[in-house]
Amino acid sequence: MLARFFRSSKRSFESLSEQEILALAIASEEDDARIYLAYADRLRREFPASAKVFEDMAEVEDTHRKSLFEIHRQRFGERIPLIRREHVQGFYERKPDWLRANLSLDAMRQETEAMEEQAYRFYVEAAKRTSDASTRELLGDLALAEQGHEDIARMLGDKHTPEDVKRDENEAVHRQFVLTYVQPGLAGLMDGSVSTLAPIFAAAFATQDTWQTFLVGLSASVGAGISMGFTEAAHDDGKISGRGSPVKRGLACGIMTALGGLGHALPYLIPHFWTATITAAVIVFFELWAIAFIQNRYMETPFLRAAFQVVLGGGLVLGAGILIGNG
């Protein structure tokens, strides 16, 4: 009873016949070809050169599939057993299309190299664990074929995406990352860090009650995050501007807005007023310099100018909050 309960639903590789190994290889080549074609479809509009690489990779996989069909036909006839990689223990797996939908171009390239390397290593290790001479030879041939796929991938990449094309595509990927995540996230961080300074420090100096100040800061940060997030998502669907998914932009903006405010609200969980206030002021200093760094790193704003603008603006808002609180 226990053996039946703990028994795996997958076959061990050692239990497969040579016919099943061939069938498994055929199914794997078919799946990988579909993955490459899916990549090509996603990239064709923005990165046609890389899309061509994946189309040619799919063609290579289809060529190997046809060769495997011929081998199977000669040795075992026309009927191919239904067995796939997910039916076998320890066999490399592939993610379904819906889990690959948001992969970047660079991630697709890395995934392709990993796919070919995984297949090569699997066949090599499988050959070591097999005692039958003909099966070992078959697995060795498959390993060499997968290793050859890596070389073909590199050659196709050199053919269709030379360095200047790759550089242009990488710049486009970086630009899209900045437009979709960095720009709205930076706007949110600036709003959350700067706009909440006045109400938080005004409440702090007006009440000198750390818990009440924390509640003010929490409500201001969360409220600003929700407002900024919805505003960012609603005002531009990204189709004309090319700024990407409104949901992604809204989340980036809203989360960074809330974090910007919470950074100097959380210190007021400390019950001692001056300890909490000094800690919050130190955190504000690092927040403002982080904003200047991001502007310099991703928006190409000169660091000193960005620092002057952010620190001056933040200092004025902070001073206003303290004056209002003391008034």
HELIX and SHEET records of a PDB file:
HELIX    1   1 LEU A    2  PHE A    6  1                                   5    
HELIX    2   2 PHE A   13  SER A   15  5                                   3    
HELIX    3   3 GLU A   18  LEU A   43  1                                  26    
HELIX    4   4 PRO A   48  PHE A   76  1                                  29    
HELIX    5   5 ARG A   85  HIS A   87  5                                   3    
HELIX    6   6 ASP A   97  LEU A   99  5                                   3    
HELIX    7   7 LEU A  105  LYS A  128  1                                  24    
HELIX    8   8 ALA A  133  HIS A  160  1                                  28    
HELIX    9   9 GLU A  163  PHE A  177  1                                  15    
HELIX   10  10 VAL A  178  VAL A  182  3                                   5    
HELIX   11  11 GLN A  183  SER A  195  1                                  13    
HELIX   12  12 LEU A  197  THR A  207  1                                  11    
HELIX   13  13 THR A  210  HIS A  235  1                                  26    
HELIX   14  14 PRO A  246  ALA A  265  1                                  20    
HELIX   15  15 LEU A  266  LEU A  269  5                                   4    
HELIX   16  16 PHE A  273  TYR A  298  1                                  26    
HELIX   17  17 PHE A  303  ASN A  326  1                                  24    
END                                                                             
